[in-house]
Amino acid sequence: MDHHDSGKHHVRITAHGDEATVEIDGEPVESRVLGAYTITQLLGEPAHVLLRVTDGGSSRWSGMARVSVAGGPDPGPAAAAFLDAIDAEELESAALARSDLDTGPHSLTRAMLTQLGEWARGV
């Protein structure tokens, strides 16, 4: 299915705990390529189902909602914004103060990368 297709398709989603099966016009979407789905609906309009695929491999989409197929979000812009906000002096001080800093090759770089990862996760 072309992601620009504005036609309506019958969509059935059956969720059981943290797993779900998705069918479009009676045909199952391969679970190995389905990363997530989102359903939105404005009053008076048909539902819009967005399927996020995790695998760029081929998958056949045939598919009473508008259906869009999208890849995952590009992490580049968010990573760039995060790194732009880092104070170099604060990063260096935090990395040098880490208890896991050793004297091996590239240890300061490893400590800085670990510190950045922790800051990114809010640790």
C-alpha positions as CSV (number, residue, x, y, z in Angstrom):
1,M,0.0,0.0,0.0
2,D,1.3,3.4,-0.9
3,H,1.6,5.5,2.3
4,H,-0.1,8.4,0.4
5,D,-3.2,6.3,-0.2
6,S,-6.1,8.2,1.3
7,G,-8.6,5.3,0.8
8,K,-10.3,3.6,3.7
9,H,-9.4,0.1,4.8
10,H,-10.9,-2.2,7.4
11,V,-8.4,-2.5,10.3
12,R,-8.7,-4.9,13.2
13,I,-6.4,-4.8,16.2
14,T,-6.6,-7.5,18.8
15,A,-4.5,-6.6,21.9
16,H,-3.6,-9.2,24.6
17,G,-1.3,-7.7,27.3
18,D,1.8,-6.4,25.7
19,E,1.2,-8.2,22.3
20,A,-1.2,-7.3,19.5
21,T,-2.2,-8.6,16.1
22,V,-3.1,-6.2,13.3
23,E,-5.1,-7.0,10.2
24,I,-5.8,-4.7,7.3
25,D,-8.7,-5.8,5.2
26,G,-8.5,-9.2,6.7
27,E,-4.8,-9.7,6.0
28,P,-2.4,-10.0,9.0
29,V,0.5,-7.5,9.3
30,E,3.6,-9.5,9.9
31,S,4.4,-9.1,13.6
32,R,8.2,-9.2,12.9
33,V,7.9,-5.8,11.1
34,L,5.4,-4.1,13.3
35,G,7.0,-2.0,16.0
36,A,4.1,0.1,17.2
37,Y,0.7,1.4,16.2
38,T,-1.2,4.5,17.1
39,I,-4.9,5.2,16.6
40,T,-6.3,8.7,16.4
41,Q,-9.8,9.9,15.6
42,L,-11.3,13.3,15.3
43,L,-15.0,13.6,15.9
44,G,-16.9,13.2,12.7
45,E,-14.0,11.7,10.8
46,P,-12.8,8.1,10.2
47,A,-10.0,6.8,12.5
48,H,-6.4,7.1,11.4
49,V,-4.1,4.2,12.1
50,L,-0.4,4.8,12.0
51,L,1.8,1.6,11.8
52,R,5.4,2.0,12.7
53,V,7.6,-0.7,11.0
54,T,10.9,-1.9,12.5
55,D,12.2,-3.8,9.4
56,G,12.8,-2.3,6.1
57,G,12.3,-5.6,4.4
58,S,9.4,-6.3,2.1
59,S,6.0,-6.7,3.5
60,R,2.7,-6.8,1.6
61,W,0.2,-4.2,2.8
62,S,-3.3,-4.7,1.5
63,G,-5.5,-3.4,3.5
64,M,-12.3,1.5,7.5
65,A,-9.4,3.8,8.5
66,R,-6.8,5.8,6.7
67,V,-3.6,3.8,7.1
68,S,-0.1,5.2,7.1
69,V,3.1,3.2,7.3
70,A,6.1,5.0,8.8
71,G,9.6,4.1,10.0
72,G,10.8,5.0,13.4
73,P,11.7,8.6,14.3
74,D,15.1,9.8,13.3
75,P,17.1,10.1,16.5
76,G,19.7,12.5,15.0
77,P,18.0,15.8,15.6
78,A,17.2,14.9,19.3
79,A,20.7,13.7,19.8
80,A,22.2,16.9,18.3
81,A,19.9,19.1,20.5
82,F,21.0,17.1,23.6
83,L,24.7,17.4,22.7
84,D,24.4,21.1,21.9
85,A,23.1,21.7,25.5
86,I,26.1,20.0,27.1
87,D,28.6,22.2,28.9
88,A,32.1,20.8,28.1
89,E,33.6,21.9,31.4
90,E,30.7,20.2,33.3
91,L,31.1,17.0,31.3
92,E,34.8,16.9,31.8
93,S,34.5,17.4,35.6
94,A,31.7,14.8,35.9
95,A,33.7,12.3,33.9
96,L,36.9,12.8,35.9
97,A,35.0,12.4,39.1
98,R,33.5,9.1,38.1
99,S,34.4,6.1,40.4
100,D,34.6,3.8,37.3
101,L,37.3,6.0,35.6
102,D,40.4,3.9,35.1
103,T,43.9,4.6,33.6
104,G,43.5,2.4,30.5
105,P,43.5,3.7,27.0
106,H,40.6,5.9,26.1
107,S,39.3,5.8,29.7
108,L,38.3,9.5,29.7
109,T,36.4,9.1,26.5
110,R,34.6,6.0,27.8
111,A,33.8,7.9,31.1
112,M,32.4,10.9,29.1
113,L,30.3,8.6,26.9
114,T,29.0,6.8,29.9
115,Q,28.2,10.1,31.6
116,L,26.4,11.4,28.5
117,G,24.3,8.2,28.4
118,E,23.4,8.6,32.0
119,W,22.4,12.2,31.5
120,A,20.3,11.3,28.5
121,R,18.5,8.7,30.5
122,G,18.0,11.1,33.4
123,V,20.3,9.1,35.8
